[in-house]
């Protein structure tokens, strides 16, 4: 495993972090909004709230782990852009996007977006001790709980306009449905609150985390198939027979992380962690060691998406730590080999490709953009380095 650790550290420090450092916009603030597949930089592309939060998280975590002033400077840079350009000074919360000069562009408020701001601000405080960032994270936590949480359904709502009037969930719905409740938003609120609780162990955050774990198990987890349902209507009816393998394996280790942070030993939740990992291993691993994207009814989408491979490596290693089953070590090794050979882009000035299609060709979506950020692959590197060195 020493070779694996060294390779992952090299990829992180010598490739991923330098790529994102080069995306810094020193003129307008924040980070450039898009680098397309041909490696053409669009300096006038919109700058997304989620992307900025993920960049803030990535450089904050890099500083916490590597203690390099250059990473601290990037974290400060992205924090300033969030505070000065992405936060709504009138109605509160984080905009979906601003234009390249930092002016409000898409002013909708999405709970998923607010959660990523909480996540990144908490990590920034954890790494660099910014009291201002922690206060912002607390403010957004209370805003999510006030506006986003619905005690009647015991679920978090999704999308609002600028003034916090609820509207159809366009931004986190896919597969031709509009979902009132999504698994995706809930696992990322869980992730955000877990990091917030690490730095601010308040009883209200703990209660929200405990409730989220129960929502995931009681409402979203299908114990018979070992999967999480993805999209729901407002009455908790599942809208699609859909399995998202990347989200399932990501959720597996995020649930475990949350349980460890609050000291939970709930037997059903512990079993859910392992069942999710075994189910993904059984149903989604391909002959080349990669992980397929999703299954809708009987159709398996074999697209190999960059973040799915990254999260699967962490999720399977976490499952190994839970079970000591060597199956998971084999899965980790094979996934890393696939990622090295097919997902990491060897072109100078590039990073990871969006995906590899079933025919082996690259999906020519952007290399950097509103959804293509360093968080999944930076975090995979940090998690694996820390776990394998324990």
BATORNU-671017 format. One record per atom (N, C-alpha, C): x negated, y, z negated. Coordinates in steps of 0.001 Angstrom, whole numbers, padded with zeros to 6 digits, always signed. Atoms other than C-alpha are relative to their C-alpha. Layout:
# BATORNU-671017
XYZ;...
# end
This chain:
# BATORNU-671017
-000823-001214+000000;+000000+000000+000000;-000859+001267+000000;+000870-001186+000014;-003020+002299-000361;-000108+000634+001381;+000082-000516-001372;-003268+002586+003433;+001268+000760+000356;-001279-000650-000270;+000416+003445+003670;+000059+001365-000679;+000004-001272+000724;+000074+006144+001017;-000881+001030+000690;+000938-000918-000651;-002946+007676+002753;+000546+000501+001326;-000561-000403-001292;-001203+007687+006135;+001136+001001-000175;-001131-000893+000237;+001911+009329+004726;-000493+001367-000480;+000535-001278+000481;-000103+011980+002877;-000625+000798+001144;+000615-000683-001139;-002060+012769+006032;+001063+000595+000915;-001074-000500-000852;+001150+013112+008072;+000634+001252-000602;-000621-001131+000690;+002604+015475+005496;-000896+001245+000022;+000900-001147+000197;-000421+017693+004878;-000595+000500+001307;+000701-000384-001235;-001974+017656+008353;+000916+000241+001185;-000898-000111-001155;+001112+017626+010567;+001303+000735-000336;-001325-000569+000276;+004514+018397+009016;-000114+001417-000567;+000091-001318+000637;+003564+021291+006735;-000637+001057+000907;+000539-001021-000918;+001294+023058+009281;+000974+000403+001110;-000989-000332-001033;+004024+022824+011934;+000978+001046-000521;-001008-000930+000521;+006550+024575+009694;-000615+001316-000430;+000690-001263+000303;+003999+027119+008520;-000086+000879+001244;+000103-000742-001261;+003631+028102+012184;+001336+000547+000488;-001322-000519-000369;+007379+028737+012418;+000361+001271-000768;-000260-001192+000812;+007136+031674+009993;+000144+001236+000881;-000233-001249-000727;+008540+034949+011328;-000457+001155-000887;+000552-001077+000811;+006364+037711+009902;+000609+001352+000336;-000575-001287-000405;+008205+040454+011783;+001401+000204-000571;-001404-000158+000396;+011863+039814+010962;+000341-000713-001305;-000268+000746+001218;+011558+037540+007941;+000522-001397+000281;-000459+001373-000151;+012425+033921+007393;-000852-000781+000975;+000690+000898-000940;+011517+031290+009976;+000770-000025+001311;-000643-000014-001316;+012181+031191+013703;+001083-001067+000085;-001189+000837+000004;+015524+029624+014512;-000043-001216+000893;-000008+001179-000885;+014621+027230+017317;-001301-000144+000787;+001039+000441-000931;+011817+025411+019071;+000594-001163+000775;-000689+001047-000752;+013275+023350+021901;-000928-001177+000304;+000777+001229-000246;+012128+019928+023110;-001218+000258+000872;+001151-000327-000855;+009835+021494+025726;-001034+000846-000741;+000886-000760+000898;+008171+023340+022796;+000005+001496+000317;-000188-001425-000230;+009486+026724+023902;+000639+000613-001243;-000487-000665+001192;+009963+029014+020911;+000983+001107+000363;-000990-001059-000201;+013099+031161+020832;-000024+000910-001229;+000122-000917+001122;+012289+034123+018611;+001292+000752-000285;-001275-000701+000202;+015835+035471+019015;+001131-000953-000398;-001027+000966+000420;+017657+032323+017897;+000503+000349-001399;-000585-000198+001329;+020007+032519+014911;-000799-000775-001049;+000679+000640+001127;+018592+031606+011511;+001049-000537-000966;-001043+000654+000783;+020681+029111+009572;-000285-000003-001489;+000137+000056+001446;+021320+029136+005849;-000522-001333-000481;+000456+001327+000399;+020842+025391+005548;-001476-000177+000337;+001395+000137-000409;+017578+025494+007488;-000919+000767-000940;+000866-000792+000877;+016160+028300+005335;-000121-000641-001381;+000052+000660+001306;+017102+026484+002118;-000885-001237+000046;+000823+001203-000109;+015474+023294+003341;-001486+000348+000130;+001392-000446-000099;+012294+025181+004256;-000483+000485-001368;+000342-000452+001344;+012319+026866+000834;-000263-001192-000908;+000211+001206+000812;+012717+023472-000837;-001333-000659+000352;+001178+000746-000453;+009924+021927+001262;-001300+000660-000445;+001234-000671+000400;+007291+024568+000568;-000111+000121-001516;+000036-000010+001465;+008271+024826-003101;-000500-001343-000529;+000420+001337+000434;+007904+021065-003520;-001456-000267+000366;+001395+000170-000406;+004637+021116-001577;-000927+000724-000972;+000828-000715+000970;+003275+023750-003934;-000027-000747-001335;-000057+000719+001277;+004452+021810-006985;-000929-001207+000003;+000807+001223-000077;+002639+018720-005779;-001465+000291+000314;+001354-000210-000508;-000450+020167-004066;-000681+001251-000564;+000537-001228+000603;-000912+023539-005869;-000902+000748+000986;+000715-000798-000992;-001965+025431-002737;+000699+001344+000145;-000604-001332-000063;-001426+029184-002639;+000724+000262+001316;-000666-000224-001288;-000497+029042+001045;+001439-000506-000041;-001371+000517+000114;+002548+026909+000190;+000829+000915-000894;-000720-000953+000855;+003484+029319-002601;+000435+001215+000806;-000339-001170-000818;+003380+032198-000102;+001175-000290+000925;-001135+000375-000849;+005728+030322+002241;+001285-000109-000820;-001178+000099+000864;+008084+029565-000643;+000519+001392-000356;-000423-001371+000305;+008132+033247-001640;+000672+000639+001222;-000511-000583-001245;+008757+034225+002004;+001428-000481+000272;-001343+000530-000276;+011758+031921+002424;+000979+000373-001110;-000870-000456+001090;+013117+032870-001017;+000489+001426+000256;-000398-001380-000277;+013090+036559-000072;+001063+000065+001086;-000967-000031-001096;+014965+035821+003144;+001372-000485-000470;-001273+000485+000550;+017622+033830+001293;+000657+001105-000828;-000532-001011+000921;+018045+036549-001337;+000455+001256+000728;-000250-001293-000631;+017950+039570+000968;+000899-000070+001228;-000717+000082-001281;+019619+038245+004135;+001136-001007+000022;-000994+001071-000099;+021620+035076+003523;+001052+000048-001108;-000979-000144+001076;+023352+035890+000233;+000968+001134+000313;-001029-001013-000229;+026630+037774+000615;+000088+000896-001240;-000003-000876+001177;+026354+040826-001682;+001393+000431-000445;-001361-000454+000305;+030106+041490-001582;+000848-001130-000578;-000908+001084+000395;+031923+038150-001853;-000734-001204-000607;+000758+001090+000603;+029124+035906-003101;-000153-001182+000930;+000253+001182-000805;+027725+032724-001654;-000966+000273+001138;+000991-000035-001069;+025435+031979+001283;+000701-000100+001347;-000534+000051-001362;+026307+032725+004901;-000454-001272+000712;+000416+001121-000839;+026221+029924+007455;-001235+000375+000821;+001168-000422-000785;+023812+031941+009632;-000063+001517+000080;+000222-001408-000322;+022324+035334+010358;-000701+000053+001351;+000708-000106-001271;+020892+036675+013607;-001515+000061-000256;+001458+000104+000154;+017156+036711+014257;-000586+001160-000783;+000464-001158+000780;+016844+040137+012638;+000483-000054-001456;-000460+000167+001375;+018590+038900+009496;+001345+000597-000312;-001341-000564+000216;+022045+040464+009992;+001034-001127-000002;-001022+001054+000057;+025154+038386+009116;+000545-000340+001389;-000478+000469-001302;+026244+036292+012107;+001242-000869-000172;-001134+000879+000313;+028461+033382+011014;+000172+000057-001515;-000142-000312+001430;+029809+034464+007632;+000854-001023-000751;-000773+001018+000721;+031771+031321+006804;-000818-000495-001201;+000649+000570+001185;+031017+029767+003416;+000332-001487-000024;-000206+001449+000085;+030531+026025+003294;-000627-000511-001281;+000506+000507+001278;+030108+024127+000042;-001310-000766+000195;+001249+000701-000326;+027425+021957+001666;-001172+000986+000045;+001020-001044-000114;+025453+025121+002437;-000331+000594-001370;+000243-000518+001347;+025903+026466-001097;-000817-001003-000816;+000726+001041+000739;+024661+023145-002465;-001482+000008+000356;+001413-000024-000384;+021454+023349-000442;-000716+001220-000569;+000613-001163+000639;+020832+026826-001798;-000298-000296-001470;+000246+000394+001394;+021221+025496-005360;-001212-000933-000087;+001092+000980-000040;+018863+022636-004508;-001351+000692+000173;+001277-000636-000309;+016161+024875-003049;-000398+001014-001069;+000304-000965+001052;+016414+027617-005680;-000473-000693-001273;+000413+000767+001179;+016126+025007-008430;-001418-000531+000164;+001356+000501-000269;+013039+023502-006800;-001014+001149-000015;+000881-001180+000014;+011542+026973-006320;-000317+000404-001440;+000229-000284+001417;+012012+027646-010023;-000898-001071-000625;+000781+001119+000550;+010603+024216-010886;-001482+000131+000361;+001382-000084-000477;+007475+024891-008820;-000681+001291-000425;+000646-001309+000140;+006887+028610-009321;+000582+000873-001105;-000466-000636+001237;+008851+029526-012432;+000652+001361+000240;-000703-001252-000291;+010965+032256-010815;+001325+000037-000757;-001228-000130+000784;+013569+033246-013394;+001148+000517+000859;-001017-000549-000892;+015427+035194-010687;+000649-001111+000824;-000527+001114-000798;+015781+032037-008581;+000906-000894-000837;-000833+000838+000857;+017141+030045-011514;+001346+000672-000267;-001262-000709+000219;+019741+032730-012219;+000892-000063+001240;-000777+000142-001238;+020812+032630-008560;+000570-001404+000125;-000472+001388-000064;+021052+028838-008711;+001186-000206-000941;-001111+000102+000953;+023269+029090-011800;+001254+000687+000546;-001134-000736-000569;+025472+031705-010114;+000689-000812+001091;-000573+000807-001081;+025948+029472-007077;+000640-001276-000545;-000625+001164+000645;+026641+026451-009309;+001405+000361-000480;-001321-000409+000505;+029476+028332-011008;+000948+000343+001144;-000827-000320-001164;+030726+029551-007613;+000537-001277+000650;-000442+001286-000561;+030842+025982-006249;+001099-000599-000872;-000982+000599+000904;+032716+024830-009340;+001314+000776+000008;-001212-000826-000007;+035160+027762-009186;+000757-000112+001317;-000651-000039-001308;+035859+027845-005445;+000109-001370+000656;+000093+001236-000763;+034861+024410-004237;+000637-001209-000644;-000527+001194+000656;+036026+021947-006856;+001504+000088-000183;-001453+000065+000119;+039685+020911-006766;+000361-001028-001072;-000315+000961+001062;+040761+019350-010091;+001221-000872+000308;-001188+000791-000338;+044039+018167-008551;-000370-001276+000743;+000413+001178-000771;+042308+015816-006127;-001283-000619-000553;+001329+000386+000498;+039055+015491-008124;-000957-000186+001178;+000886+000012-001171;+037110+016352-004977;-000504+001423+000231;+000520-001303-000406;+034992+019163-003613;+000513+000318+001395;-000465-000480-001291;+036485+021170-000791;-001203+000259+000906;+001068-000077-000987;+034470+021892+002329;-000263+001429+000491;+000300-001223-000747;+034819+025101+004326;+000952+001141-000347;-000740-001224+000315;+035926+028676+003614;-000458+001105+000947;+000473-001172-000725;+035825+032006+005387;-000830+000876-000939;+000896-000835+000812;+033704+034880+004107;+000608+000362-001357;-000647-000435+001242;+036273+035896+001476;+000525-001183-000824;-000305+001221+000758;+036650+032307+000218;+001447-000464+000146;-001273+000625-000349;+039932+031451+001900;-000316-001318+000708;+000319+001308-000569;+039902+027729+002711;+000435-000067+001458;-000305+000172-001418;+039842+026831+006415;-000431-001396+000436;+000348+001357-000449;+039510+023626+008500;-001516-000223+000040;+001408+000356+000158;+036200+021835+008010;-000643-000331+001347;+000608+000211-001314;+034646+022330+011450;-001461-000460-000098;+001453+000147-000002;+031001+022227+010373;-000492-001341-000534;+000429+001294+000543;+030889+018906+008492;+000944-001130+000397;-000841+001057-000562;+033420+016926+010517;-000597-000445+001333;+000513+000549-001257;+032431+014648+013402;+000935-001102+000477;-000724+001173-000493;+033705+011703+015446;+001480+000297+000256;-001351-000399-000409;+036808+013631+016577;+001014+000029-001134;-000934-000217+001101;+038296+014109+013118;-000376+001308-000697;+000249-001137+000885;+038649+017152+010860;+000296-000497-001410;-000116+000625+001315;+038017+015947+007318;+000134+001048-001085;-000170-000892+001146;+039273+017681+004186;-001023-000292-001090;+000987+000445+000996;+036796+015695+002062;-001039-000831+000734;+001038+000811-000644;+033433+014274+003164;-000960-000575-001032;+001051+000615+000795;+030969+011890+001616;-001269+000825+000052;+001247-000735-000207;+028141+013981+003050;-000122+001182-000957;+000036-001141+000906;+029028+017102+001100;-000168-000455-001442;+000078+000450+001390;+029467+015131-002118;-001390-000509-000374;+001333+000499+000384;+026077+013405-001981;-001017+001134-000075;+000947-001106+000057;+024348+016718-001349;+000305+000975-001146;-000258-000683+001271;+026138+018422-004239;-000674-000781-001122;+000667+000856+000992;+024920+015460-006322;-001507+000271-000023;+001435-000253-000142;+021368+016025-005052;-000360+001376-000571;+000268-001361+000472;+021535+019771-005774;+000119+000092-001519;-000217-000070+001448;+022934+019366-009272;-001044-000812-000762;+001060+000788+000639;+020338+016694-010061;-001248+000854-000211;+001183-000852+000126;+017509+019146-009361;+000276+001172-000935;-000357-001073+000929;+019355+021958-011165;-000076-000495-001446;+000010+000535+001363;+019759+019712-014236;-001422-000243-000498;+001398+000174+000394;+016033+018975-014202;-000566+001273-000638;+000574-001262+000475;+015305+022655-014797;+000933+000746-000944;-000995-000657+000857;+018493+023681-016623;+000985-001067-000489;-000822+001135+000449;+019921+020740-018610;+001232+000446-000778;-001228-000526+000580;+023268+022384-019275;+001087-001070+000018;-001030+001039+000117;+026211+020262-020411;+001004+000054+001149;-000955-000122-001104;+028393+021621-017588;-000553-000639+001280;+000617+000664-001151;+025925+020435-014937;+000037-001513-000199;-000045+001429+000294;+025715+017053-016634;+001407-000570+000234;-001378+000468-000184;+029507+016736-016680;+000351-000092+001477;-000262+000030-001442;+029677+017593-012973;-000713-001181+000654;+000736+001146-000544;+026995+014977-012199;+000695-001317-000350;-000705+001230+000396;+028823+012305-014178;+001272-000166+000817;-001229+000074-000791;+032037+013155-012353;-000299-000364+001452;+000377+000320-001385;+030305+013048-008947;-000334-001477+000147;+000316+001440-000063;+028966+009569-009697;+001281-000834-000016;-001274+000720+000032;+032495+008432-010544;+000772+000187+001310;-000663-000225-001292;+033893+010050-007371;-000597-000924+001057;+000658+000844-001002;+031314+008226-005256;+000385-001458-000176;-000319+001423+000230;+032052+004880-006892;+001497-000265+000134;-001443+000280+000062;+035808+005154-007442;+000729+000302+001298;-000740-000473-001163;+036830+006970-004253;-000659-000320+001343;+000699+000102-001284;+034147+006493-001599;-000642-001359+000249;+000709+001264-000156;+032400+003191-002231;+000966-001149+000249;-000757+001211-000312;+033819+000037-000666;-000832-001185-000470;+000812+001061+000606;+032525-002758-002893;-000022-001262+000854;-000051+001222-000824;+033606-005479-000443;-001037+000033+001114;+000927-000111-001130;+031449-004173+002401;-001334+000650-000376;+001234-000633+000440;+028800-002358+000367;-000325+001274+000759;+000208-001249-000743;+029285+000970+002133;+000816+001119-000626;-000777-001172+000378;+030554+004490+001519;+000858+000430+001186;-000829-000597-001047;+033522+005746+003503;-000435+001448+000197;+000650-001241-000411;+032653+008960+005314;+000955+001199-000015;-000932-001121-000165;+035706+011135+006084;+001359-000347-000614;-001277+000206+000684;+038938+011580+004098;+000938+001177+000261;-000952-001101+000012;+042143+013574+004273;+000131+000504-001440;-000085-000603+001329;+043231+015680+001281;+000624-000924-001040;-000573+000992+000921;+044977+012636-000225;-000907-001217-000183;+001016+001046+000152;+041803+010526-000164;+000235-001213+000904;-000114+001076-000978;+042891+008409+002791;-001207+000064+000935;+001139+000035-000911;+039879+007298+004846;+000504+000199+001428;-000467-000368-001336;+040176+008746+008342;-000572-000875+001109;+000669+000792-001034;+037839+006394+010224;-000626-001247-000598;+000772+001189+000358;+036416+002901+010063;-001433+000240+000461;+001333-000476-000375;+032918+004389+010098;-000986-000296-001118;+001097+000199+000943;+029674+003376+008409;-001192+000808+000473;+001181-000812-000314;+026852+005928+008362;-001184-000584-000764;+001068+000733+000681;+023757+003853+007619;-001025+000938-000630;+000951-000947+000562;+021479+006834+007106;+000504+000617-001290;-000557-000584+001217;+023819+008422+004577;+000118-001041-001106;-000120+001038+001031;+024376+005112+002782;-001328-000255-000704;+001291+000303+000637;+020674+004439+002213;-000544+001243-000707;+000377-001232+000698;+020046+008099+001342;+000776+000112-001310;-000826-000079+001207;+022944+008045-001120;-000482-000982-001058;+000455+001014+000939;+021564+004873-002688;-001065+000548-000944;+001065-000479+000883;+018406+006550-003962;+000354+001320-000671;-000432-001232+000659;+020043+009931-004654;+000873-000302-001220;-000805+000435+001142;+022565+008182-006922;-000909-000475-001127;+000952+000492+000988;+019706+006418-008692;-000725+001159-000677;+000711-001158+000523;+017844+009709-009102;+000876+000769-000992;-000917-000713+000884;+020892+011410-010612;+000210-000757-001308;-000198+000810+001207;+021455+008526-013019;-001214+000074-000923;+001203-000072+000828;+017859+008639-014199;-000129+001356-000683;+000149-001347+000558;+017930+012410-014718;+000936+000215-001187;-000934-000195+001121;+021007+012288-016950;-000036-001173-000991;+000118+001125+000918;+020034+008977-018567;+001186-000936+000024;-001153+000890-000129;+023013+007013-017251;-000448-001423+000302;+000293+001421-000246;+022978+003224-017303;+001284-000737+000392;-001322+000545-000336;+026472+002648-015897;-000173-001232+000913;+000269+001236-000767;+026521-000987-014631;+000595+000010+001406;-000603-000042-001335;+028903-000369-011710;-000813+000892+000937;+000782-000923-000820;+026837+002543-010468;-001365-000598+000335;+001264+000686-000272;+023603+000556-010798;+000183-001049+001095;-000266+001013-001025;+025148-002231-008740;+000250+000648+001358;-000258-000714-001250;+026332+000280-006122;-001315+000358+000691;+001307-000366-000557;+022721+001453-005629;-000593-001162+000786;+000617+001185-000613;+021511-002062-004841;+000865-000539+001135;-000902+000516-001034;+024586-003119-002857;-000094+000827+001283;+000155-000856-001178;+024238-000120-000537;-001274-000357+000760;+001281+000310-000650;+020598-000968+000152;+000039-001344+000710;-000072+001327-000631;+021248-004646+000846;+000926+000015+001220;-000936-000047-001125;+024208-003824+003087;-000630+000668+001218;+000682-000671-001115;+022188-001379+005202;-001065-000922+000588;+001044+000923-000477;+019321-003890+005409;+000595-001110+000857;-000639+001115-000706;+021697-006603+006567;+000610+000426+001327;-000845-000372-001144;+023726-004616+009089;-000619+000988+000985;+000483-001098-000846;+021531-001854+010533;-001446-000123+000460;+001397+000136-000415;+017896-002991+010783;-000072-000675+001370;+000161+000522-001347;+016873-003597+014391;-001272-000846+000114;+001120+000941-000163;+014356-006098+015759;-001353+000687+000013;+001266-000737-000020;+011714-003382+016148;-000319+000653-001348;+000239-000533+001335;+011968-002482+012453;+000705+001303-000292;-000660-001298+000170;+013969+000725+012987;+001393-000187-000596;-001344+000017+000547;+017340+001656+011538;+000962+000658+000976;-001040-000548-000870;+020432+002167+013677;+000737+001123-000716;-000637-001189+000536;+022528+005291+013195;+001285-000302-000757;-001299+000205+000627;+026105+004220+012488;+000795-001059+000755;-000937+000931-000642;+028896+001772+013250;+001402+000558-000149;-001401-000389+000021;+032399+002879+014219;+000818-001167+000527;-000721+001247-000290;+034746-000111+014178;-001019-001062+000426;+000920+001056-000424;+032877-002704+016269;-001189+000525+000801;+001072-000562-000823;+030558-000304+018079;-001173+000450-000864;+001217-000382+000705;+026993-000041+016765;-000762+001024+000829;+000805-001039-000638;+025231+003212+017655;-001456-000244-000389;+001389+000377+000279;+021594+002153+017960;-000994+001154+000153;+000900-001143-000033;+020203+005680+018232;-000845+000010-001268;+000899-000044+001157;+017140+005938+015984;-000283+001469-000316;+000096-001416+000330;+017466+009358+014363;-001124+000217-001011;+001191-000263+000815;+014457+010982+012700;+000284-000065-001495;-000222-000065+001448;+016023+011646+009302;+000455-001336-000564;-000469+001311+000451;+017619+008210+009108;-001181-000906-000335;+001184+000823+000272;+014217+006521+009334;-000679+000472-001289;+000675-000547+001184;+012752+008863+006701;+000744-000376-001286;-000771+000316+001200;+015572+008362+004205;+000030-001493-000281;-000024+001453+000193;+015597+004610+004781;-001274-000490-000678;+001253+000415+000639;+011941+004291+003812;+000079+000258-001506;-000129-000307+001426;+012630+006044+000494;+001035-000909-000655;-001081+000803+000573;+015890+004172-000072;-000380-001448-000201;+000410+001399+000135;+014402+000756+000559;-001104-000168-001045;+001023+000103+001041;+011378+001468-001618;+000641+000143-001381;-000731-000128+001256;+013740+002616-004359;+000691-001315-000364;-000647+001292+000243;+015650-000652-003964;-001017-001045-000452;+001068+000897+000466;+012359-002548-004310;-000324+000261-001469;+000285-000335+001390;+011682-000681-007551;+001108-000492-000924;-001136+000498+000790;+015153-001713-008755;+000018-001528-000093;-000237+001447-000100;+015014-005362-007664;-001260-000859+000022;+001243+000756-000255;+011360-006385-007022;+000130-000998+001144;-000184+000884-001147;+012660-008064-003868;-000989+000404+001097;+000997-000361-001021;+009742-008196-001368;+000601+000306+001365;-000682-000362-001244;+012269-007910+001466;-000114+001494+000253;-000018-001451-000164;+012347-004183+000827;-001377+000567+000344;+001354-000442-000377;+008568-003810+001076;-000226-000240+001492;+000121+000285-001435;+008676-005484+004495;+000773+001035+000819;-000803-000990-000713;+011442-003098+005576;-000705+001353+000028;+000730-001271+000084;+009428-000072+004399;-001169+000019+000968;+001185+000085-000863;+006289-001212+006220;+000381+000080+001470;-000428+000027-001398;+008139-001890+009462;+000599+001339+000440;-000576-001308-000314;+010072+001388+009325;-001091+001049+000192;+001089-000959-000148;+006857+003357+008848;-000745-000226+001318;+000666+000294-001279;+005227+001583+011804;+000828+000534+001162;-000870-000514-001063;+008238+002417+013955;-000058+001522+000048;+000012-001464+000067;+008251+006035+012775;-001302+000558+000570;+001306-000444-000513;+004521+006450+013478;-000063-000086+001522;+000171+000281-001427;+004807+004997+016956;+001048+000646+000892;-001104-000448-000857;+008114+006434+018150;+000647+001318-000408;-000693-001198+000471;+009456+009289+015985;-000949+001190-000135;+000985-001081+000116;+006342+011326+015199;-000478+000353+001404;+000329-000468-001353;+005653+013419+018295;-001491+000338+000066;+001453-000196-000102;+002001+013306+019365;-000384+001256+000769;+000325-001204-000773;+002268+016447+021504;-000486+001119-000923;+000537-001116+000764;+000216+019377+020242;+001075+001078-000154;-000999-001034+000247;+002494+021936+018604;+001394-000532-000243;-001309+000596+000282;+005341+019494+017978;-000009-000609-001400;-000118+000631+001312;+006573+017643+014897;+000581-001405+000187;-000676+001280-000236;+009073+014710+014895;+001099+000237+001026;-001111-000132-000939;+011492+014124+017758;+001311-000220-000741;-001315+000143+000632;+015195+014278+016977;+000388-001473-000121;-000419+001403+000007;+015823+010671+017931;-000599-000723+001197;+000324+000873-001121;+014905+007750+020141;+001298-000702+000402;-001242+000605-000487;+017791+006555+022307;-000165-001510+000164;+000021+001462-000077;+018717+002921+022783;-000922-000505+001105;+000873+000417-001107;+016764+002785+026075;-001481+000321-000251;+001385-000290+000355;+013615+003958+024281;-000462+001406+000329;+000373-001369-000350;+013600+007501+025666;+000325+000952-001151;-000256-000999+001035;+013526+010609+023493;+001319+000706+000245;-001098-000951-000034;+016696+012489+022707;-000644+001381+000039;+000713-001260-000205;+015642+015898+023982;+000687+001183-000683;-000485-001101+000823;+017325+017932+021278;-001193+000739-000596;+001061-000877+000485;+015350+020663+019557;-000934-000697-001000;+000980+000466+000978;+012204+019986+017530;+000191+000730-001323;-000337-000780+001189;+013191+022742+015090;+001271+000770+000287;-001253-000701-000215;+016614+024268+014611;+000839+000045-001258;-000898-000180+001141;+019622+024796+012386;+000107-001247-000862;-000092+001267+000726;+019739+021102+011430;-001318-000768-000002;+001274+000737-000131;+016176+020078+012299;-001055+000747-000802;+000796-000723+000991;+014116+021089+009290;-000967-000971-000681;+001022+000880+000580;+011222+019741+007182;+000459-000785-001224;-000406+000572+001294;+013320+018580+004240;-000003-001527-000029;-000058+001468+000040;+013971+014929+005142;-001387-000623+000075;+001301+000669-000137;+010460+014102+006279;-001008+000488-001031;+000850-000441+001108;+008659+016305+003723;+000347-000762-001276;-000422+000671+001233;+010717+014744+000962;-000364-001476+000014;+000426+001394-000118;+010081+011247+002248;-001476-000141-000377;+001431+000073+000307;+006352+011954+002055;-000241+000142-001500;+000202-000226+001432;+006522+013340-001487;+000496-001190-000815;-000567+001115+000761;+008805+010567-002758;-000877-001245+000084;+000793+001207-000167;+006652+007802-001320;-001373+000127-000659;+001302-000202+000637;+003340+009283-002480;+000138-000132-001521;-000189+000050+001454;+004676+009738-006010;+000369-001405-000470;-000442+001317+000419;+006395+006360-006187;-001102-001047+000116;+001021+001033-000208;+003502+004339-004770;-001242+000216-000858;+001162-000254+000852;+000973+006028-007032;+000310-000250-001478;-000372+000265+001399;+002934+005216-010202;-000633-001303-000494;
# end
